[in-house]
Amino acid sequence: MKFSIVRATVEYLEKWVKMRSDLWPNHSTEDLEAEALSFLETSSKTPVFLCIDQAGQVIGFLEGNIRDYAEGCHTNQVGYVEGWYVDRTERGRGVGGKLMDAFFAWCLEMGISEAASDTWEWNEQSIKAHAALGFTETEKIVHFRKNLLQ
């Protein structure tokens, strides 16, 4: 299968937002689109890579960021994978790895020597994909919330 990795542009916004909705189904489409546009506006620090198939369709994306801290990292500038998604029908074909390679190359160009990511504890497919790409698990964390208005 042939495909190419490109930087996101507004031309691909609709399909990219659709995939964002698949990844984060509890968020409104309007919020996901606004956030995607924000990535485009700050693309020097928040790169978005898209995988385009031979038919010109977007089949995956990776949204990155530079964070000052990431769990288990040793530097204060870490390339962080904020979102990573491949269409279900395209998984297992190397799309996710090529997206990650593009992000790693960008990180190195930016002088960043560490990359980090996260996934939900129940997402075995994502955990395996991260491990296959050389990520090592650093720690598990439990988040808490308390509504102070009730």
Residue, then its C-alpha position, 0 to 999 in steps of 0.5 A: m500500500k502506498f501513501s504519503i505523510v503531509r502536514a495538515t492544512v485546512e483542505y483536509l479539515e473535514k476528514w481530520v475532524k471526523m477522525r478526531s470525533d472517532l478518537w474522542p467521541n465525547h467531544s462536540t464536533e464544534d469543539l474538535e474543529a476549533e481545536a484542530l484550527s488552533f493546531l493549524e494556527t500554531s503549527s510551528k509548535t503543534p505539528v499535525f501530520l496526515c497520512i494520505d492514501q493513493a486516492g487522496q483520502v486522509i486515513g490517519f493523523l498524528e497531532g504533536n506538541i512540545r511540552d515542558y514536562a512528560e511523565g518519565c522523561h528526563t528533559n524539559q522539552v518533550g515532543y508529545v503525541e497529543g492525538w494519534y489515529v488511523d482509520r480502523t480499516e487501515r490499521g496494521r499496514g504501517v500507517g501509524g508507524k509512518l506518522m510517528d516517524a514523521f513526528f520523531a523527525w520533526c522533534l529531532e529537527m526542533g532539537i528535542s531528544e525525547a518523545a512521549s505519549d499516553t493512552w487509556e489503560w484499557n486500550e490494548q491495541s494502542i499500548k501494543a502499537h506504542a511498544a512496537l514503535g519503541f515506547t516504554e511504559t513509564e508509569k500508571i496514573v489515576h486522575f481524580r475529580k471533585n465538583l466543588l459546586q455540589 
